[in-house]
Amino acid sequence: MKNLLQIKTSIVLLLCFSFLVCNNLNAQEKEYTIDDCVNTFNKEEAIPTKVGYQYWFADKDFLDGRTIKMSVVAPGKATHAPHKHPEDEFFYVLEGKAKFHLDGNEVVVQANTSLYCPSNIMHGISNAGETELKYLVIKKYE
């Protein structure tokens, strides 16, 4: 079972990488080294939040505004209240149990679930479990 989870996680990370790098014509204008293209999680570089921490694998300055961030949220907490913004966004739950709010509706999901937030729609995510919630946020800033 753990191998299946590792395979699913690897596929998701590969898709995220494709989203960030392979689909970008502007990326060819910049010279990249292997060091630029590999980012291994380092807790010491994580940014503390009121409810856990976040780690940017690719911030909006890396390419053309496309980002991938891991958010970690303590049990019963949320990084912020439901909100909306002009960018659409994906969440991918890595570990834990998440309550997903979208346009007045809510659903509780487990690990290996993706969540899509269309632009300008009220949305949010919170920890609905008893352990840390870890999820990826994939977004392109204008």
Backbone as a chain_set.jsonl record, in Angstrom:
{"seq": "MKNLLQIKTSIVLLLCFSFLVCNNLNAQEKEYTIDDCVNTFNKEEAIPTKVGYQYWFADKDFLDGRTIKMSVVAPGKATHAPHKHPEDEFFYVLEGKAKFHLDGNEVVVQANTSLYCPSNIMHGISNAGETELKYLVIKKYE", "coords": {"N": [[0.823, -1.193, 0.0], [1.962, 1.237, 0.791], [3.866, 1.603, -1.225], [2.205, 2.076, -3.438], [1.117, 4.528, -2.694], [3.455, 6.075, -2.731], [4.029, 5.949, -5.46], [1.762, 7.259, -6.546], [2.145, 9.793, -5.389], [4.58, 10.5, -6.564], [3.795, 10.678, -9.247], [2.027, 12.855, -9.127], [3.806, 14.893, -8.343], [5.468, 14.912, -10.586], [3.63, 15.766, -12.529], [3.139, 18.314, -11.505], [5.68, 19.427, -11.806], [5.84, 19.372, -14.59], [3.821, 21.201, -15.174], [5.007, 23.515, -14.169], [7.511, 23.847, -15.511], [7.886, 22.488, -18.068], [5.847, 23.385, -19.735], [6.365, 25.957, -20.5], [7.198, 28.452, -22.566], [8.686, 30.747, -22.161], [10.565, 29.95, -20.331], [12.739, 29.041, -21.697], [14.161, 31.277, -22.303], [15.75, 31.867, -20.182], [18.711, 30.754, -18.661], [19.078, 27.675, -17.113], [20.382, 25.797, -14.407], [21.214, 22.558, -13.083], [21.089, 22.856, -10.353], [19.292, 24.976, -10.098], [16.967, 23.732, -10.826], [16.293, 21.714, -9.071], [14.725, 21.21, -6.059], [14.726, 20.368, -2.907], [12.776, 19.652, -0.104], [13.39, 21.54, 2.805], [13.228, 21.907, 6.094], [14.318, 23.974, 7.605], [14.244, 26.121, 5.895], [11.617, 26.635, 5.652], [8.697, 28.699, 5.96], [7.354, 30.044, 8.797], [3.9, 30.022, 9.816], [0.817, 31.248, 11.283], [-0.554, 28.955, 11.838], [0.987, 26.745, 11.241], [3.287, 25.932, 8.804], [4.834, 27.005, 5.681], [6.239, 26.045, 2.542], [7.992, 27.057, -0.206], [8.333, 25.57, -3.227], [8.578, 26.525, -5.776], [8.582, 29.844, -6.305], [6.763, 32.875, -7.29], [8.628, 34.286, -8.72], [10.294, 32.48, -9.917], [9.664, 31.397, -12.511], [7.367, 32.418, -14.642], [5.445, 33.466, -12.936], [4.102, 31.169, -12.215], [3.549, 28.931, -9.58], [4.477, 26.651, -6.921], [3.688, 25.436, -3.836], [4.066, 24.085, -0.573], [1.788, 23.706, 1.978], [1.423, 23.434, 5.462], [-0.706, 22.562, 8.001], [-1.964, 22.864, 11.277], [-3.977, 20.608, 13.322], [-7.492, 21.191, 13.168], [-7.263, 23.813, 12.277], [-6.996, 26.617, 9.926], [-5.358, 28.16, 7.161], [-6.331, 30.608, 6.321], [-9.473, 32.375, 6.151], [-12.239, 31.396, 3.971], [-11.92, 32.726, 0.684], [-11.569, 34.748, -2.32], [-9.967, 35.172, -5.516], [-8.44, 36.537, -8.534], [-6.906, 34.58, -9.83], [-6.961, 31.135, -10.849], [-6.646, 28.001, -9.06], [-4.999, 25.089, -7.802], [-5.234, 22.543, -5.325], [-3.431, 19.925, -3.782], [-3.801, 17.234, -1.781], [-1.495, 15.933, 0.355], [-1.024, 14.667, 2.855], [-3.096, 13.795, 5.632], [-6.379, 15.092, 6.575], [-8.643, 17.044, 4.854], [-10.884, 19.812, 4.881], [-12.705, 21.114, 2.355], [-13.819, 24.075, 1.029], [-16.019, 25.386, -1.308], [-17.575, 27.787, -3.032], [-19.8, 27.998, -1.227], [-20.319, 25.332, -0.642], [-19.193, 22.321, 1.034], [-16.751, 19.74, 1.461], [-15.194, 16.868, 2.848], [-12.01, 15.535, 2.483], [-9.413, 13.083, 1.846], [-5.886, 12.17, 1.83], [-4.095, 12.205, -1.325], [-5.872, 13.461, -3.031], [-7.07, 15.766, -5.372], [-7.94, 19.222, -5.609], [-9.792, 21.713, -7.152], [-9.909, 25.184, -7.692], [-11.758, 27.453, -9.237], [-11.238, 30.653, -10.869], [-12.078, 33.678, -9.146], [-14.02, 32.539, -7.452], [-15.407, 31.84, -4.315], [-13.413, 30.177, -1.979], [-11.716, 27.762, 0.134], [-9.532, 26.007, 2.426], [-9.201, 23.75, 5.11], [-7.91, 22.115, 8.068], [-9.291, 19.127, 8.819], [-8.728, 17.017, 10.389], [-6.97, 15.008, 12.899], [-4.295, 15.112, 12.805], [-1.368, 16.713, 11.337], [-2.142, 18.593, 8.412], [-1.037, 18.347, 5.163], [-0.531, 19.912, 2.14], [-0.256, 20.629, -1.358], [-0.091, 23.718, -3.096], [-0.908, 24.965, -6.137], [-0.462, 27.4, -8.438], [-0.87, 30.198, -10.66], [0.327, 33.35, -10.734], [-0.729, 36.546, -11.891]], "CA": [[0.0, 0.0, 0.0], [2.838, 2.404, 0.858], [4.462, 1.784, -2.552], [1.192, 2.692, -4.283], [1.069, 5.93, -2.286], [4.674, 6.718, -3.241], [3.88, 6.063, -6.915], [0.797, 8.336, -6.788], [2.784, 11.058, -5.036], [5.58, 10.783, -7.607], [3.065, 11.105, -10.452], [1.539, 14.217, -8.891], [4.945, 15.811, -8.375], [5.881, 14.999, -11.981], [2.663, 16.637, -13.195], [3.396, 19.678, -11.033], [6.902, 19.868, -12.46], [5.483, 19.65, -15.981], [3.065, 22.449, -15.148], [5.886, 24.641, -13.885], [8.668, 24.024, -16.377], [7.81, 21.97, -19.427], [4.836, 24.07, -20.519], [6.684, 27.382, -20.463], [8.099, 28.884, -23.628], [9.577, 31.761, -21.618], [11.626, 29.317, -19.554], [13.9, 28.867, -22.563], [14.896, 32.525, -22.358], [16.64, 31.893, -19.032], [19.575, 29.584, -18.528], [18.861, 26.961, -15.86], [21.334, 24.753, -14.045], [20.599, 21.478, -12.31], [20.82, 23.39, -9.019], [18.072, 25.785, -10.193], [15.816, 22.889, -11.161], [16.047, 20.72, -8.025], [14.429, 21.849, -4.784], [14.351, 19.37, -1.915], [12.249, 20.279, 1.101], [14.305, 21.781, 3.91], [12.406, 22.518, 7.151], [14.95, 25.216, 8.052], [13.88, 27.18, 4.952], [10.162, 26.803, 5.675], [8.241, 29.967, 6.514], [6.316, 29.802, 9.809], [2.616, 30.724, 9.741], [0.108, 31.191, 12.562], [-1.158, 27.626, 12.029], [1.92, 25.71, 10.777], [4.352, 26.52, 7.994], [4.736, 26.817, 4.239], [7.523, 25.895, 1.861], [7.868, 27.343, -1.637], [9.182, 24.817, -4.143], [8.809, 27.494, -6.858], [7.807, 31.049, -6.045], [6.316, 33.542, -8.512], [9.773, 34.831, -9.445], [11.08, 31.408, -10.522], [9.412, 31.397, -13.949], [6.504, 33.51, -15.102], [4.325, 33.598, -12.012], [3.591, 29.859, -11.802], [4.113, 28.588, -8.277], [4.085, 25.442, -6.195], [3.995, 25.641, -2.429], [3.477, 23.129, 0.358], [1.264, 24.287, 3.211], [1.225, 22.483, 6.552], [-1.68, 23.201, 8.885], [-2.233, 22.123, 12.504], [-5.35, 20.096, 13.436], [-8.553, 22.131, 13.486], [-6.921, 25.18, 11.873], [-6.988, 26.971, 8.504], [-4.4, 29.241, 6.914], [-7.141, 31.82, 6.269], [-10.895, 32.139, 5.879], [-12.53, 31.329, 2.537], [-11.634, 33.973, -0.036], [-11.504, 34.566, -3.776], [-8.97, 35.988, -6.208], [-8.577, 36.366, -9.989], [-6.194, 33.393, -10.328], [-7.458, 29.835, -10.43], [-5.661, 27.381, -8.182], [-5.174, 23.683, -7.453], [-4.662, 21.99, -4.097], [-3.261, 18.475, -3.806], [-3.625, 16.798, -0.401], [-0.426, 14.95, 0.51], [-1.24, 13.933, 4.108], [-4.112, 14.328, 6.52], [-7.775, 15.198, 6.175], [-8.929, 18.45, 4.544], [-12.233, 20.282, 4.57], [-12.614, 22.006, 1.206], [-14.972, 24.947, 0.854], [-16.082, 25.936, -2.659], [-18.818, 28.446, -3.428], [-20.885, 27.679, -0.295], [-20.403, 23.894, -0.388], [-18.005, 21.765, 1.691], [-16.52, 18.303, 1.405], [-13.991, 16.438, 3.561], [-11.251, 14.618, 1.632], [-8.196, 12.5, 2.41], [-4.671, 12.263, 1.013], [-4.14, 11.819, -2.735], [-7.052, 14.073, -3.635], [-6.831, 17.108, -5.895], [-9.057, 20.144, -5.458], [-9.645, 22.821, -8.095], [-10.592, 26.427, -7.328], [-11.845, 28.365, -10.382], [-10.992, 32.059, -10.545], [-13.155, 34.517, -8.603], [-15.007, 31.743, -6.71], [-15.059, 31.729, -2.901], [-12.867, 28.854, -1.68], [-10.825, 27.662, 1.274], [-9.173, 24.662, 2.862], [-8.843, 23.71, 6.522], [-7.558, 20.791, 8.563], [-10.442, 18.469, 9.436], [-8.25, 15.803, 11.043], [-6.29, 15.075, 14.192], [-2.86, 15.2, 12.534], [-1.072, 17.804, 10.414], [-2.592, 18.545, 7.022], [-0.016, 18.806, 4.219], [-1.061, 19.965, 0.785], [0.405, 21.491, -2.323], [-0.868, 24.786, -3.721], [-0.368, 25.182, -7.473], [-1.151, 28.623, -8.85], [-0.122, 31.12, -11.521], [0.023, 34.749, -10.456], [-0.681, 37.429, -13.072]], "C": [[0.867, 1.257, 0.0], [3.495, 2.655, -0.494], [3.488, 2.438, -3.511], [1.08, 4.181, -3.969], [2.286, 6.684, -2.804], [4.591, 6.91, -4.753], [2.917, 7.2, -7.239], [1.413, 9.697, -6.494], [3.807, 11.447, -6.083], [4.915, 11.272, -8.886], [2.581, 12.539, -10.288], [2.692, 15.221, -8.963], [5.48, 15.971, -9.791], [4.936, 15.902, -12.763], [2.866, 18.091, -12.781], [4.642, 20.24, -11.707], [6.625, 20.214, -13.923], [4.736, 20.96, -16.094], [4.001, 23.639, -15.009], [6.942, 24.884, -14.949], [8.406, 23.649, -17.835], [6.821, 22.72, -20.312], [5.114, 25.568, -20.624], [7.669, 27.747, -21.556], [9.096, 29.918, -23.116], [10.72, 31.16, -20.819], [12.883, 29.155, -20.394], [14.745, 30.134, -22.661], [15.901, 32.644, -21.218], [17.472, 30.624, -19.024], [19.358, 28.96, -17.149], [19.968, 25.947, -15.658], [20.57, 23.663, -13.301], [20.251, 21.971, -10.909], [19.566, 24.261, -8.998], [16.826, 24.904, -10.262], [15.503, 21.814, -10.134], [15.843, 21.463, -6.71], [13.898, 20.79, -3.839], [13.895, 20.091, -0.654], [13.309, 20.368, 2.182], [13.518, 22.543, 4.976], [12.994, 23.841, 7.628], [14.612, 26.395, 7.129], [12.374, 27.403, 4.873], [9.81, 28.117, 6.371], [7.137, 29.676, 7.528], [5.048, 30.616, 9.514], [1.956, 30.622, 11.11], [-0.388, 29.786, 12.883], [-0.248, 26.481, 11.601], [3.094, 26.341, 10.059], [4.06, 26.304, 6.523], [6.142, 26.743, 3.653], [7.302, 26.085, 0.363], [8.857, 26.479, -2.421], [9.522, 25.68, -5.355], [7.942, 28.71, -6.56], [7.525, 31.78, -7.345], [7.446, 34.182, -9.302], [10.585, 33.754, -10.17], [10.912, 31.364, -12.037], [8.607, 32.634, -14.309], [5.275, 33.672, -14.216], [3.728, 32.284, -11.568], [4.307, 29.44, -10.527], [3.672, 27.206, -7.829], [4.61, 25.59, -4.776], [3.377, 24.504, -1.639], [3.029, 23.905, 1.582], [1.052, 23.167, 4.214], [0.397, 23.2, 7.613], [-1.959, 22.284, 10.08], [-3.691, 21.651, 12.534], [-6.344, 21.194, 13.838], [-8.326, 23.558, 13.031], [-7.048, 25.348, 10.356], [-5.987, 28.104, 8.319], [-5.104, 30.584, 6.832], [-8.58, 31.432, 5.969], [-11.11, 31.98, 4.376], [-12.428, 32.711, 1.903], [-11.725, 33.702, -1.525], [-10.471, 35.526, -4.337], [-9.055, 35.689, -7.698], [-7.876, 35.123, -10.546], [-6.943, 32.123, -9.938], [-6.321, 29.122, -9.715], [-6.029, 25.915, -7.97], [-4.597, 23.438, -6.071], [-4.484, 20.494, -4.348], [-2.925, 18.041, -2.387], [-2.595, 15.674, -0.361], [-0.67, 14.049, 1.72], [-2.359, 14.597, 4.89], [-5.499, 14.348, 5.898], [-8.098, 16.682, 6.007], [-10.414, 18.684, 4.363], [-12.073, 21.343, 3.494], [-13.922, 22.756, 1.06], [-14.924, 25.508, -0.56], [-17.488, 26.471, -2.91], [-20.011, 28.031, -2.553], [-21.064, 26.214, 0.022], [-19.114, 23.428, 0.273], [-17.972, 20.257, 1.526], [-15.239, 18.015, 2.19], [-13.324, 15.364, 2.717], [-9.995, 14.156, 2.356], [-7.022, 12.73, 1.458], [-4.911, 11.721, -0.395], [-5.428, 12.268, -3.411], [-6.656, 15.446, -4.15], [-8.114, 17.924, -5.787], [-8.8, 21.318, -6.39], [-10.49, 24.007, -7.653], [-10.62, 27.326, -8.559], [-11.618, 29.817, -9.942], [-12.269, 32.74, -10.055], [-14.305, 33.745, -7.953], [-14.515, 31.625, -5.263], [-14.602, 30.298, -2.606], [-11.969, 28.918, -0.446], [-10.568, 26.212, 1.617], [-8.771, 24.739, 4.33], [-8.551, 22.269, 6.916], [-8.747, 20.217, 9.323], [-10.038, 17.216, 10.209], [-7.581, 16.064, 12.378], [-4.777, 15.092, 14.044], [-2.629, 16.392, 11.6], [-1.678, 17.534, 9.044], [-1.466, 19.101, 6.174], [-0.615, 18.771, 2.828], [-0.247, 20.914, -0.069], [-0.59, 22.517, -2.839], [-0.187, 25.097, -5.049], [-1.164, 26.321, -8.092], [-0.257, 29.428, -9.778], [-0.59, 32.534, -11.215], [0.129, 35.552, -11.752], [0.532, 38.33, -12.985]], "O": [[0.562, 2.227, -0.695], [3.669, 3.811, -0.879], [3.891, 3.273, -4.321], [0.962, 5.002, -4.878], [2.159, 7.817, -3.27], [5.04, 7.933, -5.269], [3.207, 8.022, -8.108], [1.227, 10.645, -7.256], [3.891, 12.618, -6.455], [5.422, 12.185, -9.538], [2.709, 13.348, -11.207], [2.56, 16.278, -9.579], [5.906, 17.064, -10.163], [5.384, 16.715, -13.571], [2.775, 18.995, -13.611], [4.656, 21.396, -12.129], [7.112, 21.222, -14.434], [4.987, 21.745, -17.008], [3.805, 24.663, -15.665], [7.239, 26.038, -15.258], [8.689, 24.439, -18.735], [6.954, 22.688, -21.535], [4.189, 26.357, -20.818], [8.845, 27.391, -21.482], [10.232, 29.962, -23.586], [11.753, 31.808, -20.648], [13.987, 29.134, -19.85], [15.91, 30.077, -23.055], [16.82, 33.459, -21.297], [16.977, 29.545, -19.348], [19.447, 29.649, -16.133], [20.435, 25.317, -16.607], [19.408, 23.846, -12.939], [19.242, 21.559, -10.336], [18.85, 24.289, -7.997], [15.755, 25.301, -9.802], [14.538, 21.07, -10.305], [16.693, 22.253, -6.298], [12.749, 20.364, -3.957], [14.549, 21.026, -0.192], [14.031, 19.407, 2.445], [13.178, 23.709, 4.774], [12.248, 24.74, 8.016], [14.691, 27.548, 7.552], [11.907, 28.257, 4.12], [10.532, 28.583, 7.253], [6.097, 29.124, 7.168], [5.118, 31.745, 9.029], [2.492, 29.969, 12.006], [-0.617, 29.453, 14.046], [-0.689, 25.332, 11.6], [3.808, 27.174, 10.618], [3.172, 25.536, 6.153], [7.095, 27.302, 4.196], [6.522, 25.361, -0.256], [10.07, 26.64, -2.292], [10.621, 25.584, -5.901], [6.714, 28.62, -6.561], [7.996, 31.358, -8.402], [7.242, 34.583, -10.447], [11.472, 34.082, -10.957], [11.9, 31.303, -12.77], [9.115, 33.755, -14.279], [4.188, 33.98, -14.704], [2.924, 32.262, -10.636], [5.525, 29.579, -10.412], [2.661, 26.667, -8.278], [5.794, 25.833, -4.546], [2.301, 24.013, -1.979], [3.801, 24.672, 2.156], [0.566, 22.09, 3.869], [0.744, 24.292, 8.064], [-2.164, 21.082, 9.916], [-4.543, 22.224, 11.855], [-6.074, 22.007, 14.721], [-9.12, 24.438, 13.363], [-7.186, 24.378, 9.61], [-5.792, 28.916, 9.223], [-4.537, 31.601, 7.233], [-8.864, 30.298, 5.581], [-10.257, 32.384, 3.586], [-12.797, 33.721, 2.502], [-11.933, 32.564, -1.945], [-10.143, 36.545, -3.729], [-9.671, 34.7, -8.095], [-8.224, 34.662, -11.633], [-7.493, 32.031, -8.84], [-5.175, 29.57, -9.751], [-7.204, 25.547, -7.96], [-3.597, 24.046, -5.688], [-5.29, 19.873, -5.042], [-1.89, 18.428, -1.845], [-2.786, 14.612, -0.953], [-0.543, 12.828, 1.632], [-2.547, 15.812, 4.819], [-5.761, 13.73, 4.867], [-7.854, 17.482, 6.91], [-11.118, 17.867, 3.77], [-11.391, 22.348, 3.696], [-14.994, 22.157, 0.978], [-13.899, 26.051, -0.974], [-18.455, 25.714, -2.989], [-21.094, 27.748, -3.064], [-21.882, 25.87, 0.875], [-18.065, 24.049, 0.105], [-19.005, 19.59, 1.46], [-14.312, 18.825, 2.193], [-13.967, 14.406, 2.286], [-9.57, 14.754, 3.345], [-7.152, 13.392, 0.428], [-5.798, 10.899, -0.624], [-5.996, 11.56, -4.243], [-5.987, 16.207, -3.451], [-9.22, 17.389, -5.862], [-7.695, 21.859, -6.411], [-11.653, 23.846, -7.283], [-9.593, 27.913, -8.901], [-11.792, 30.15, -8.77], [-13.376, 32.422, -10.489], [-15.433, 34.235, -7.906], [-13.341, 31.342, -5.024], [-15.294, 29.334, -2.932], [-11.524, 29.991, -0.039], [-11.275, 25.309, 1.17], [-8.085, 25.673, 4.746], [-8.895, 21.329, 6.199], [-9.159, 20.76, 10.348], [-10.895, 16.442, 10.635], [-7.615, 17.172, 12.913], [-4.054, 15.086, 15.041], [-3.585, 17.007, 11.128], [-1.719, 16.395, 8.58], [-0.984, 20.205, 6.429], [-1.137, 17.748, 2.384], [0.363, 21.864, 0.42], [-1.775, 22.227, -3.001], [0.99, 25.456, -5.073], [-2.381, 26.228, -8.252], [0.968, 29.35, -9.693], [-1.758, 32.872, -11.411], [0.972, 35.269, -12.602], [0.758, 39.148, -13.876]]}, "num_chains": 1, "name": "protein.A"}
